[in-house]
Amino acid sequence: MEAQMKNVYLLALVALAGCAEPEPPTGAQLFADNCTACHGADGSGSGWVAAGLQRKPADLTTLSARNGGVFPMERVLSSIDGFHRNPGFETAMPEFGAFFSGPMDQIELDGVMTPVPEPLLLVAEYLESLQK
Ligand code: HEC
């Protein structure tokens, strides 16, 4: 009987520990925490840091509109992680590659299955959801 009670306590502890585990942040949270100072809460480029920058942060709600109606997933991923940026890209924007590392997801980019760290992909998908 006593051994059984002990098991019940143990199970309860395991259940509690499971609940305490933090949820991984969503794309919206990652964006709010790391990007809004420059790009603004709505992504339009109106963050409080923006006024002090030489080049205005890009309007992240018109990425598709500026790309013939197609969300430029590859360019967005590489601009954020710093892996590849257009020549002359404003260096004020930090490179988030190391920060957004994590488990790898596979997505198709230009017909090629490509591994992308999950937090980086979550932020990019959040940006996709902001498109006007
Ligand atoms: C310190 C200010 C700053 C922060 C913080 C910042 N950015 Fe930027 N970002 C910029 C600036 C400035 C540009 C414009 C670069 C250029 O066009 O030369 C830019 C450009 C971009 C672009 C390219 C847009 C395009 O038209 O191709 C993307 C995508 C982007 N930022 C996403 C993000 C995301 C996502 C975050 C947060 C993880 C972030 N940025 C954080 C300043 C910032």
Residues whose N, C-alpha, C, O or C-beta is under 5 A from the ligand:
A	BS01	HEC	N34 C35 C38 R55 K56 P57 A58 V76 S79 I80 G88 F89 E90 A92 M93 P94 F96 V123
